[in-house]
Amino acid sequence: MTNTSRGLLAQFLVHTALGSTTQPDEWDCYDVVGEDGLRVEVKASAYLQSWEQRELSRISFSVDKRRPWTAGVGFADEATYNADVYVFALHTAIRHEDYDPLVVSQWEFYAASRAAIADLNQKSAGLATVRRIAQGPVGFDDLGDLIRSVGATAG
């Protein structure tokens, strides 16, 4: 239920949905690489958190530019958008007693192209914005097709 664990699980779900066997470097500015070289950044959010809450969390995803890092150079001088497709993974449970991150039916996914993210020119995007700029929502079974479709139109 912690944000870091949720993010890693969302990355795993995207990796699995694409059938990817390629593992990006931990320092890459994207999280998953498709077999066709498609670079995917995964963002995860949820209504529930591991701490006691008085109300559900507001859904928000980071969409800011990042400075690429390489071993030979270190961090690049300029921050850019580095993935071809951005996947937004939302865990939809709204009651702690129902929360199970391993039940894939509790997740919904959206996907947006790099151009759509760049056009936002924002550091974060709420759920309404994601729904406006991205395709979806889809469940886990259709996630791979959604990512490939958005990637194919991303140019």
KAUR-V558862 format. One record per pair of residues at least 12 apart in sequence whose ideal C-beta (glycine too) atoms are under 6 Angstrom apart, sorted by the first residue. I is the first residue (numbers start at 1). GAP is how many residues later the second one is. Records with the same first field share a line. If there is no record, write none. Layout:
BEGIN
I=GAP  GAP
END
This chain:
BEGIN
1=49
2=48
6=38
7=37
9=92
10=32  34  79
11=20  31
14=18  26  28  73
15=17
17=126  127
18=16  126
20=12  14
27=42
29=37  39  53
30=52  53
38=46  113
39=44  45
40=43  45  47
41=42  45
42=45
43=18  45
44=45
45=14  16  45
46=45
47=47
48=45  51
56=38
59=68
60=64  66
61=27  64
62=62
63=54  59  62
64=59
65=14  15  16
66=13
67=12
68=14
81=33  36  37
84=30  67  70
85=26  62  65  66
86=26  31
87=24
88=22  42
89=18  20
90=18
91=15  16
92=14  16
93=13
104=36
108=29
109=27  29  34
110=20  24  26  27
111=23  24  35  36  39
112=21  22
113=37  41
114=40
116=17
135=15
END
